[in-house]
Amino acid sequence: MLRAGARSARAPSVRPIALLSSRLSTSPVRYTESFSPNSLDTFTEEEEMLRESVKRFATEVVGPKVREMDEKENMAPEVIKGLFEQGLMGIETSADHGGAESSFTSAIIAIEELAKVDPSVSVMCDVHNTLVNTILRKYGTKEQQDKWLPQLSQDKLGSFCLSESAAGSDAFALQTRAKKDGDHWIINGSKMWITNSYEAEIFLIFANVDPSKGYKGITCFITTKDVGIKIAKKEEKLGIRASSTCSLNFDDLRIPAENIIGGEGNGYKVAIEILNEGRIGIAAQMLGLAQGAFDKAVPYTYQRTQFGQPVGTFQGMAFQIAQAAVEIESIRLLTYNAARRKEEGKSFTKEAAMAKYWASVIAQRVSGQAIEWAGGVGFTRETGIEKFWRDSKIGAIYEGTSNIQLQTIAKIIQKQHL
Ligand SMILES: Cc1cc2nc3c(=O)[nH]c(=O)nc-3n(C[C@H](O)[C@H](O)[C@H](O)COP(=O)(O)OP(=O)(O)OC[C@H]3O[C@@H](n4cnc5c(N)ncnc54)[C@H](O)[C@@H]3O)c2cc1C
C-alpha cells in the first residue's frame, strides 16, 4: 500500500496515516468544514482513527523495546524505521511530498500516544514533525520543499540545531558563524543538546551571518550530514535516554546559498515562531507521559491488597488518584486548546506556553506519585513507572525552560494591562 502521493515504490506493511490521508480534503483546518467540536476532546473520525493506529504501533512495536532502549541509551533502528513506515514522520506534510497531509492536532495526538509508551520515541517524532518539517513547510521555497520534504517523510531523520554551550535560554547569543564564499556559505561553530542528531541525516543549523546586526544576522541553513558535521559527544542523561542528545562540531561546512531557509537574517523569526508551535508538542509529550504513568500504576493499586482491601480504595489513595485524574484532564484541555487555536489561525503563544509549563509540572507530579502508589514495586525498573518520572524532568527544560514559559505568559499579561 502506497502513501498518497508517495514517490517511491517502497511498500512497507502498514501505512495507517496514508490510508487516512486519502480520505482527507486539502484544507489545513479540515475539521472546521464538516466538524465543529463541542469540547476540546472531541476529535474528527480521522483523528480518532489515527489515535488508534498510533496506540497500536506504540504498544506492539515500541512497548517491548522500551526498557532495553532506556538501558542501552539507544533508539532501536526498527523503531525509527517503523515511525517512517507508519507515516508518522510527515504528518502535516502534503501528499505530494510523501506526507499524510493531516492536521496539526493529528501530530499532537501522535506525540501524546507515543509518550504514553515511551517519551523518547515521542520526542523523536515531535522534533522531526513540529520543528524540522514545519520550518520547511512554512518557510521553504517550492524548490526546497520539493527537495527536502519527501526525504523527511520517507526515511531521513531531521534535527533542529539552535542551542549552544553559551546560548540556551538566551538562544540568540549563538556563536556559530556563516561566511559567504561565492555561491556558498562556510559554517564554523558548535551546537549542544541537539535531539535526534546521532541518527539524523538532515540538519537545520542556525548561524549568524552578520554579528554586527546582532540577532538579525541569525540565518537558518539546511544540510545533510555528509558536509562534515561531527558528533562531538553523545550525552548520558537522567531521562529520555533512548533519545539522542549530542554536541556537534562544524568545521568549515560548505553549504550552497540555496540552502538558506526563510531568507538571510530571518533565522530568529523562524526559530521563535517554530518554538511557539513546538511547545504544544512538548505539552502533548508530557500529557502522554502523565497518562502513561497513571495507567500503569492505578490498576496495580486495585490488585494489590493490604489490610484486606485494595490499596487504591483507601481514601488517602483514592483522593490522590482522583486529584491526579483532574490534573491530567487540565493539561489535556490546555494542550488541545492551544493546538486548536493554532489550527484556527488564532493567537496561541500564551496558550502554548501555559500548556507546556503546566503539563511539565503535572507530568512530574503524577509520575512521581505513581511510583509511590505502586510502593516498592514502583521504585524498581521492572515496572517502567520510575522511567516516566525520570523522563518527566526534561519537560521543564527543553524548548524553553519553565521560567521562560512564565516570562512569556507574564509579558503577554503585562502588555494587556500596562
Ligand atoms: C535532552 C535535551 C534535548 C534538547 N534538544 C534540543 C534540540 O533538539 N535543539 C536545540 O537547539 N536545543 C535543544 N536543547 C536545549 C534546550 O532547549 C536548552 O537546554 C534550554 O533552552 C535551556 O538552556 P540551558 O540548558 O542553557 O539553561 P540556561 O539557559 O542556562 O538556564 C539555567 C536556569 O536559568 C534559568 N533562566 C535562564 N534565563 C532566565 C531568565 N531570563 N529568567 C529567569 N530564569 C532564567 C532557566 O529557567 C534555568 O532554570 C535540548 C536540551 C536537552 C537537555
The ligand as an ORCA input file, in Angstrom:
! r2SCAN-3c Opt
* xyz 0 1
  C      17.603     16.489     26.412
  C      17.701     17.817     25.747
  C      17.336     17.937     24.406
  C      17.447     19.172     23.758
  N      17.170     19.255     22.422
  C      17.469     20.401     21.750
  C      17.371     20.453     20.320
  O      16.981     19.484     19.644
  N      17.736     21.596     19.693
  C      18.177     22.695     20.370
  O      18.500     23.689     19.733
  N      18.267     22.675     21.742
  C      17.927     21.561     22.420
  N      18.036     21.512     23.799
  C      18.491     22.715     24.525
  C      17.416     23.303     25.403
  O      16.475     23.978     24.626
  C      18.118     24.188     26.443
  O      18.772     23.313     27.351
  C      17.152     25.071     27.177
  O      16.670     26.081     26.329
  C      17.785     25.715     28.404
  O      19.031     26.250     28.134
  P      20.264     25.929     29.108
  O      20.344     24.467     29.252
  O      21.449     26.629     28.580
  O      19.849     26.540     30.501
  P      20.072     28.062     30.954
  O      19.530     28.994     29.935
  O      21.478     28.253     31.387
  O      19.127     28.111     32.238
  C      19.525     27.705     33.534
  C      18.448     28.148     34.526
  O      18.346     29.575     34.498
  C      17.006     29.955     34.262
  N      16.967     31.186     33.470
  C      17.679     31.486     32.346
  N      17.321     32.687     31.892
  C      16.359     33.156     32.720
  C      15.580     34.347     32.761
  N      15.705     35.305     31.844
  N      14.682     34.483     33.778
  C      14.543     33.529     34.705
  N      15.241     32.387     34.724
  C      16.137     32.195     33.725
  C      16.383     28.793     33.497
  O      14.977     28.783     33.674
  C      17.074     27.610     34.149
  O      16.380     27.240     35.317
  C      17.892     20.300     24.475
  C      18.220     20.190     25.827
  C      18.158     18.963     26.447
  C      18.574     18.870     27.899
*
